[in-house]
Amino acid sequence: MKTLSIIASSIVFSTVVAIGCFSTPQEQIVEAEKLVQRTSQIVLAKVVEARADLKTGLVIYSFRAEKVIKGKVSESFVIVGDALVDPEALTTFQDHRLDGFWEGDAGRCQHDADCKIHPSFVVGATYLVFMDQPYHRKSFEQIAMLGQDPDTKDKWLKWVEESVKAQPSR
């Protein structure tokens, strides 16, 4: 019986180690206001290329800045992430109008077993990118409705732009 208990404990411990991340790190789900405050660089950017790194299995995404919302951002930059395999990562939460995006800790990105977010993107799509790490679930939201009309413009983009304008200058 003692041997069986030791084996069972070993299996549970091995499973726990393999899973790695028990809960979402708090910095990945802070309130949107805090996310905007803590981030020094926010940019609306288009993915122009994705290259697989065969040594690491990661994907290097190249972006072109379309509109800098906060801070100074290079005209082009890269983000290293994962390949896009989860169809839920394509969501825009109906241009961020769904209550679930605003009420909970929802976002397009989730953490991996290492407790870090490894974003994935679609070449040709536009994203609102919060450049600073640690990444947040809302750090890489896809933006489809870019127009200036407040009735059709993506609600997350509009909210972030207004929040940045309302922040006191430093």
N, C-alpha and C positions, 0 to 999 in steps of 0.2 A: 504494500500500500504506500509506503514511504517513497519507493522508487517511482511509482505511478504519479505521486504528487510532485516529485522533482521534475519528471518528464513534462507534466502538464504546465508547471511553472516555467520551464524552459521554453515551451511552445508559446505561451502567452507573452513572455519577455521578448522572444524573437519576433513575434508578430508586432508588438509595440514598437520595437526598434525599426522594423521594416516600414511601418506606417510613418513614423517620424514626427509629424506635426499633429498634435492633439486638437488644437483649437486655433482659430484665426488670430494672428498677432494683432493687438489693439491698434497699432499704427496703420493697419490696412483698412480699418473700418471707422476711423474718426469721423466726426460730423463734417459735412461738406464745407462749412465755414472755416473749420480748422485746417482742412486740406488746402483751401485757397490761401489762407494766411501763411501756412508753413512752406508753401511752394514758391520758389524764387523765379522759376521759368515755366510759363504756360504758353503753349503754341497750338494753333490750328495747323495741322500738317497733313500732307498727302504722302502715302506710301508709293514710292517710285520703283522699288526693286526689292526682291527677297532672294538671298543667296544662302544655300545650305552649307554649313561648315561640317564637312564629313568627319573630321577628327573628333568634334565634340557632340555632334548631332543637333546642335542649335542652329537657329536661323538668324542671319544678319539682315535686318530690315533697314533700307535706306529711305529717308524722308526728305521732302522739300517743304520748308516752312511756307505757309500760305498767309498767315496772319499771326503776329506775335501779340499775345494777350497780356503777358506780364514778363518783365525782365528783358534780358538780351539773349537771343537765340540765333545760332548760325543759320544761314540760308539752307544748308543741308546738314543732316546729322544721321546717326545710326542708332538703333536700339537692338540689342541681342535678345532674342526670345525663343519661343518654341514654334514648331510647325502648327498651323491651324488645323485641328482635327475635331474640335467640338463645335457642332453647328449652333449651339447656344451662344457662342462667342460672336456670332454675327448679329446679335440683337441690337436694336437701337432703342429698345423699350418704347416703341412707337414715337420716335423722336423725343424720347425722354419725357413723355407725357403720362406714362403709367404711374399710378400712385406707388406701386411697389418699389420703383426706383428711388423715390423720395422718402418713403416711410421707413425703410429698413436699411440694411447694410448692403443692398444690392449694387452690382456693378458688373461690367462685362468680364472682368478678370477675377480669377480665384487663385488662391495660393496652391503651391504644389506640396509634395511630401517634405520638401526642405524648408517649408514655411515661407518661401519667397514667391513672388508673382513673376511668372515668365510669360509675358504677353505674346499674343500672336495677332497677325494683321492680314488684311487682304490688299494685294497690290492694286493700286488705283483708287482705293477708298481713302476717305479723309477722317482724321481722328483729332480729338481734343486731347493733347498730350501734356501731362504734368511731369516735367522732366526729372524732378528731384526724387531721390530714393530716401526712405523706403517707399516703394510703390504702394498704391492704394487700389482698392477694387474699382474705383472710378477714375484711375489715372489715364486710361486709354479708351475713352468712350468713342464709338464710331458716330460721326456726325454726317447725316445725309442732307438735312435741310439747312442750307447755309444762308438763305436769303435775308434781306434786311426787314422784310415784313414781319412784325412781331407776332402776327397770327399764325405764321407758317414756320418761322425760324425755330430750330431745335431748342427746346426748353432748357437743356443743360448748358448749351453754349451761351444762350442769352443770360441765364442766371450767373454763370461764371464771369462773363464780361461785366455785368452790373456789379457783382461782388468785388471785382478787382478795382473798378472805378470808385467804389465806395470806401476802399481801404485808405487809411491815412498815409500820406507820402512820408517816406523815411529820409 
